[in-house]
Amino acid sequence: MAEIQIADTVDITDVVCPVTFVKAKVALEELEIGEVLAVRMNDGEPVQNVPRSMKEEGHKVLRLDANEDGTYTLLVQKNEE
């Protein structure tokens, strides 16, 4: 499988829902269609809500990985708006 090229990273571990999705969405809007954003987030509501909200917005969730520090990294590819 080809390596995923990450265009940008946003850390939303310091904010709470619903600001988590808003901050991730703003970062994704800065990218070109087809580029990938890495979103670092805490467990709980962000892990449940941000990937679902990204899909609802029409973007492609590539994967969600657990990190060693208890956070998660979501990789999402920007699709047409």
C-alpha distances in whole Angstrom, upper triangle without the diagonal:
4,7,9,12,15,18,21,21,24,26,28,29,33,33,34,33,34,33,30,29,31,30,26,27,29,26,24,27,27,23,22,21,17,17,16,18,18,21,23,25,27,27,29,30,28,25,26,27,25,22,24,26,23,22,26,26,23,20,17,16,13,13,16,16,20,21,23,26,26,25,21,19,18,15,17,16,20,21,24,27
4,6,9,12,15,18,19,22,25,27,28,31,32,33,33,33,32,29,28,29,28,24,25,27,24,22,24,24,20,20,19,15,14,14,16,16,20,22,24,27,27,30,30,27,25,27,27,25,22,25,26,23,22,26,25,23,19,16,16,12,14,17,17,20,21,24,26,26,24,21,18,17,14,16,15,18,19,22,25
4,6,9,13,15,16,19,21,24,25,28,29,31,31,31,30,26,26,27,26,22,23,25,21,20,23,22,19,18,18,14,13,12,14,14,17,19,22,24,25,28,28,25,23,25,26,23,21,24,25,21,22,25,25,23,19,16,15,12,13,15,15,18,18,21,23,24,22,19,16,15,12,14,13,17,19,22,25
4,6,9,12,13,16,18,21,22,26,26,28,27,28,26,23,22,24,22,18,20,21,18,16,19,18,15,15,15,11,10,8,10,10,14,16,19,22,23,25,26,22,20,23,23,20,17,21,21,18,18,22,21,19,16,13,12,9,10,13,13,17,17,20,22,22,20,17,13,12,9,10,10,13,15,19,21
4,6,9,11,15,17,20,22,25,26,27,27,27,26,23,22,23,21,18,19,19,16,14,17,16,13,13,13,10,8,7,9,10,14,16,19,23,24,27,27,23,22,24,24,21,19,22,22,19,20,23,21,20,16,14,14,12,13,15,16,19,18,21,23,23,21,18,14,13,10,11,10,13,15,18,21
4,6,7,11,14,17,19,21,22,24,24,24,22,19,19,20,17,14,16,16,13,12,14,13,11,12,13,10,7,5,6,7,10,13,16,20,22,24,24,20,19,22,21,18,17,20,20,16,18,21,20,19,15,14,13,11,12,14,14,17,17,20,21,21,18,15,12,11,8,9,9,11,15,18,19
4,7,11,14,17,19,21,22,24,24,24,22,19,18,18,16,13,14,14,11,10,12,10,7,9,11,10,6,5,6,8,11,14,17,21,23,26,25,21,21,23,22,18,18,21,20,17,19,21,19,18,15,15,15,14,15,16,17,20,19,22,23,23,20,18,14,13,10,10,10,10,14,16,18
4,7,10,13,16,18,18,21,21,21,19,16,16,16,13,11,12,12,8,8,11,9,8,11,13,12,9,7,5,6,9,11,14,18,21,23,22,19,19,22,20,17,17,20,19,16,18,21,19,19,15,15,15,15,15,16,16,19,18,21,20,21,18,16,12,12,10,10,11,11,15,17,18
4,7,10,12,14,15,18,18,19,16,14,14,14,11,9,12,12,8,9,13,11,11,14,16,15,11,9,6,5,6,8,11,15,17,20,19,16,16,19,18,15,15,19,18,15,18,21,19,19,16,16,14,14,14,14,14,16,15,18,17,17,14,12,9,10,9,10,12,13,17,19,20
4,6,9,11,12,14,15,15,13,10,11,11,8,7,10,10,7,9,12,11,12,16,17,17,14,11,8,6,5,6,9,12,16,18,17,13,14,17,16,13,14,17,16,14,18,19,18,19,16,17,15,16,15,14,15,16,15,18,16,17,13,12,10,10,11,11,14,14,18,20,19
4,6,8,9,12,14,15,12,9,11,12,9,8,12,12,10,12,15,15,16,19,21,20,17,14,11,8,6,5,6,9,13,15,15,12,13,16,15,13,14,18,17,16,19,21,20,21,19,19,17,17,16,14,14,14,13,15,13,14,10,10,9,10,12,14,16,17,21,23,22
4,5,6,8,10,11,9,6,9,10,7,7,11,12,11,13,16,16,17,21,22,22,19,16,12,11,7,6,5,8,11,13,12,9,11,14,13,10,13,16,15,14,18,19,18,21,18,19,17,18,17,14,15,15,14,17,14,14,10,10,10,11,13,14,17,18,21,23,22
4,6,8,10,12,11,8,11,13,11,11,15,15,14,16,19,20,21,24,25,25,22,19,15,13,9,7,5,5,9,11,11,9,11,14,14,12,15,17,17,17,20,22,21,23,21,21,19,20,18,15,15,13,12,14,11,11,8,9,10,12,15,17,20,21,24,27,26
4,7,10,12,10,9,12,13,11,12,16,16,15,18,20,20,22,26,27,27,24,21,18,15,12,10,8,9,12,13,13,11,14,17,16,14,17,20,19,19,23,24,23,25,23,24,22,23,21,19,18,17,16,17,14,14,11,13,14,16,18,20,23,23,26,28,27
4,7,9,6,6,10,10,9,11,14,14,14,17,19,20,21,25,26,26,24,21,18,16,12,11,9,9,12,12,11,9,13,15,13,12,16,18,16,17,21,21,20,23,22,23,21,23,21,19,19,18,18,20,17,16,13,14,15,16,18,19,22,22,25,27,25
4,6,6,6,9,10,10,12,14,15,16,18,20,21,23,26,27,27,25,23,19,18,14,13,10,9,11,10,8,8,11,13,11,11,15,16,15,16,20,20,20,23,21,23,21,23,21,19,20,19,19,21,18,16,14,15,16,16,19,19,23,23,25,27,25
3,5,5,7,9,10,11,13,14,16,17,19,21,22,25,25,26,24,22,19,18,14,14,11,11,12,10,7,7,10,10,8,9,13,13,12,14,17,16,17,20,19,21,19,22,20,18,20,19,20,22,20,18,15,15,16,16,19,18,21,21,23,25,22
4,5,6,7,9,10,11,13,15,16,17,19,21,24,24,25,24,22,19,18,15,15,13,13,14,13,9,8,12,12,9,9,13,13,10,13,16,15,15,18,18,20,19,22,21,19,21,21,22,25,23,20,17,17,18,16,19,18,21,20,22,23,20
4,6,5,6,8,10,10,12,14,15,17,19,22,23,24,22,20,17,17,13,14,12,13,15,14,11,10,13,14,11,10,14,15,12,14,17,17,16,19,18,20,19,22,21,19,21,21,21,24,22,20,17,17,17,16,18,17,20,19,21,22,20
4,6,5,6,9,10,11,12,14,16,18,21,21,22,20,17,14,13,10,10,8,10,12,12,9,7,10,11,9,7,11,12,11,11,15,15,15,18,16,18,16,18,18,15,17,17,18,21,19,17,13,13,13,12,15,14,17,17,20,21,19
4,5,5,6,9,10,10,12,15,16,19,19,19,18,16,13,13,10,11,10,12,14,13,10,8,10,11,8,5,9,10,7,8,12,12,11,14,13,15,14,17,16,15,17,18,19,22,21,19,16,14,14,12,14,12,15,14,16,18,16
4,5,5,6,9,10,10,13,15,18,18,20,18,17,14,14,12,14,13,15,17,17,14,11,14,15,11,9,12,13,10,10,14,13,12,15,14,17,16,19,19,18,21,22,22,25,23,22,18,17,16,15,16,14,16,15,17,18,15
4,5,5,6,9,10,11,14,17,18,19,17,15,12,12,10,11,11,14,16,17,14,11,14,16,13,10,13,15,12,12,16,16,14,17,15,17,16,19,19,17,19,20,20,23,21,20,17,16,15,13,15,14,16,15,17,19,17
4,6,5,6,9,10,11,15,15,16,14,12,9,9,7,9,10,13,15,16,14,10,12,14,11,8,10,12,10,9,13,14,12,14,12,14,13,15,15,14,16,18,18,21,20,19,15,14,12,10,11,10,12,11,14,16,15
4,5,5,6,9,10,13,13,15,13,12,10,11,10,13,13,16,18,18,16,13,14,15,12,9,11,12,9,8,11,12,9,12,10,13,13,16,17,16,19,21,21,25,24,22,19,17,15,13,13,10,11,10,12,13,11
4,5,5,7,9,13,14,16,14,13,11,13,12,14,15,18,21,21,19,15,18,19,16,13,15,16,13,12,15,15,12,15,13,16,16,18,20,19,21,23,23,26,25,24,20,19,17,15,15,13,14,12,14,15,12
4,5,5,7,11,13,14,11,11,8,10,9,12,14,17,20,21,19,16,17,19,16,13,14,17,14,12,15,17,14,15,13,15,15,16,18,17,19,21,21,24,23,22,19,17,14,13,12,11,12,10,14,15,14
4,5,5,8,9,11,9,8,6,9,9,13,15,18,20,21,19,16,17,18,16,12,13,15,12,10,13,14,11,12,9,12,12,14,16,16,18,21,21,25,24,23,20,17,14,12,11,8,8,7,10,11,11
4,5,8,9,11,10,11,10,13,13,17,18,22,24,24,22,19,20,21,18,15,15,17,14,12,14,15,11,12,11,14,15,17,19,20,22,24,25,28,28,27,23,21,18,16,14,12,11,8,10,10,9
4,7,10,12,10,11,10,13,14,17,19,23,25,26,24,21,22,23,21,17,18,20,17,15,18,18,15,16,14,16,17,18,20,21,23,25,25,28,28,27,24,22,19,17,15,13,12,10,12,13,12
4,7,8,6,8,8,12,13,17,19,23,25,26,25,21,22,23,21,17,17,19,17,14,16,18,15,15,12,14,15,16,18,19,21,24,24,27,27,27,23,21,18,16,13,11,9,7,10,11,11
4,6,6,9,10,14,16,20,22,26,28,29,27,24,24,25,23,20,19,21,19,16,17,19,15,14,12,14,16,16,19,21,23,26,27,30,30,30,26,24,20,18,15,12,10,7,9,9,10
4,6,9,11,15,17,20,23,26,28,29,27,23,23,24,22,19,18,19,17,14,15,16,13,12,10,11,14,14,18,20,23,26,27,30,31,30,27,23,20,17,14,11,8,5,5,6,9
4,7,10,13,16,19,22,25,26,28,26,23,22,23,22,19,17,19,18,14,14,17,14,12,9,9,12,12,15,18,20,24,25,28,29,28,25,22,18,15,12,9,6,5,6,8,11
4,7,10,13,17,19,23,25,26,25,21,21,23,21,18,16,19,18,14,15,18,15,14,11,10,12,11,14,16,18,22,22,26,26,26,23,20,16,14,10,8,6,6,8,11,13
4,7,10,13,16,19,21,23,22,18,18,20,19,15,13,16,16,12,14,17,15,14,10,9,9,9,11,13,15,18,18,22,22,22,19,16,12,10,7,6,4,6,10,13,14
4,6,10,13,16,18,20,19,15,15,17,16,13,12,15,14,11,14,16,14,14,11,10,10,10,11,12,13,16,16,20,20,20,16,13,10,8,6,5,6,8,11,14,15
4,7,10,13,15,18,17,14,13,16,15,12,11,15,15,12,15,18,16,16,13,12,10,10,10,9,10,13,13,16,16,16,12,10,6,6,5,7,9,11,15,18,18
4,6,10,12,14,14,10,10,13,13,9,10,13,13,11,14,16,16,17,13,13,11,12,11,9,10,12,12,15,15,14,10,8,5,5,6,8,11,13,16,19,19
4,7,10,13,13,10,10,13,13,11,12,15,15,14,17,19,19,20,17,16,14,14,12,10,10,10,9,12,11,11,7,6,4,6,9,11,15,16,20,23,22
4,7,9,10,6,7,11,11,9,11,14,14,14,17,19,19,20,18,17,14,15,13,10,10,10,10,13,11,9,6,5,6,8,11,13,17,18,21,24,23
4,7,8,6,7,10,11,11,13,15,16,16,19,20,21,23,21,20,17,18,15,12,11,10,10,12,10,7,5,6,9,11,14,16,20,22,24,27,26
4,7,6,5,8,10,11,12,14,16,17,18,20,21,23,21,20,17,18,15,11,11,9,10,12,11,7,6,7,10,11,15,17,21,23,25,28,27
4,6,6,6,9,10,12,13,14,16,18,19,21,23,21,21,18,19,17,13,14,12,14,16,14,11,10,10,13,13,17,18,22,24,26,28,27
4,6,5,6,8,10,11,12,14,16,16,18,20,19,19,17,19,17,14,15,15,16,19,17,14,12,12,14,13,17,17,21,22,24,26,25
4,5,5,5,8,10,10,11,14,15,16,18,16,17,14,16,14,12,13,13,14,17,16,13,10,9,11,10,14,14,18,19,21,23,22
4,6,6,7,9,10,11,13,15,16,18,16,15,12,14,12,8,10,10,12,15,15,12,9,7,9,8,12,13,17,18,20,23,23
4,6,7,7,9,11,12,13,15,17,16,16,13,15,13,11,13,13,16,19,18,15,13,11,13,11,14,14,18,19,21,23,22
4,6,5,6,9,10,10,12,14,14,15,12,15,14,12,15,16,18,21,20,17,15,13,13,12,14,13,17,17,19,21,19
4,5,5,6,9,10,10,13,11,12,10,13,12,11,14,15,17,20,19,17,13,11,11,9,11,10,13,14,16,18,17
4,5,5,6,9,10,11,9,9,7,10,9,8,12,14,16,20,20,17,14,11,10,7,9,8,11,13,14,17,16
4,5,5,6,9,10,10,10,9,12,12,12,15,17,20,23,23,20,17,15,14,11,13,11,13,14,15,17,16
4,5,5,6,9,9,11,10,14,14,14,17,19,21,25,24,22,18,16,15,12,13,11,13,13,13,15,14
4,5,5,7,6,7,7,11,12,12,16,18,20,24,24,22,18,15,14,10,10,8,9,9,10,12,11
4,5,5,5,6,7,10,12,13,17,19,22,26,26,23,20,17,16,12,12,9,10,10,10,12,12
4,5,7,10,10,14,16,16,20,22,25,28,28,26,23,20,19,15,15,12,13,12,11,13,11
4,6,9,11,14,16,17,21,23,25,29,29,27,23,20,19,15,15,11,11,10,9,9,8
4,7,9,13,15,17,21,23,26,29,30,28,24,21,19,15,14,10,10,8,6,7,7
4,7,9,12,14,18,21,23,26,27,25,22,18,16,12,10,7,6,5,5,8,8
4,6,9,12,15,18,21,24,25,24,21,17,14,11,9,6,5,7,7,10,12
4,6,8,11,15,17,21,22,20,17,13,11,7,6,4,6,9,10,14,15
4,7,10,14,16,20,21,20,17,13,11,8,5,5,7,10,12,16,17
4,6,10,13,16,18,16,14,10,8,6,5,7,10,13,15,19,20
4,7,10,13,15,13,10,7,6,4,6,9,12,15,18,21,22
4,6,10,12,10,9,6,5,6,8,12,15,18,21,24,25
4,7,8,7,6,4,7,9,12,15,18,21,24,28,28
4,5,6,5,5,7,10,13,16,20,23,26,29,30
4,6,7,9,11,14,17,20,23,26,29,33,33
4,6,9,11,15,17,21,24,27,30,33,33
4,7,10,13,17,20,23,26,29,32,32
4,7,10,13,16,20,22,25,28,28
4,7,10,13,16,19,22,25,25
4,7,10,13,16,19,22,23
4,6,10,13,16,19,19
4,7,10,13,16,18
4,6,9,13,14
4,6,10,12
4,7,8
4,6
4
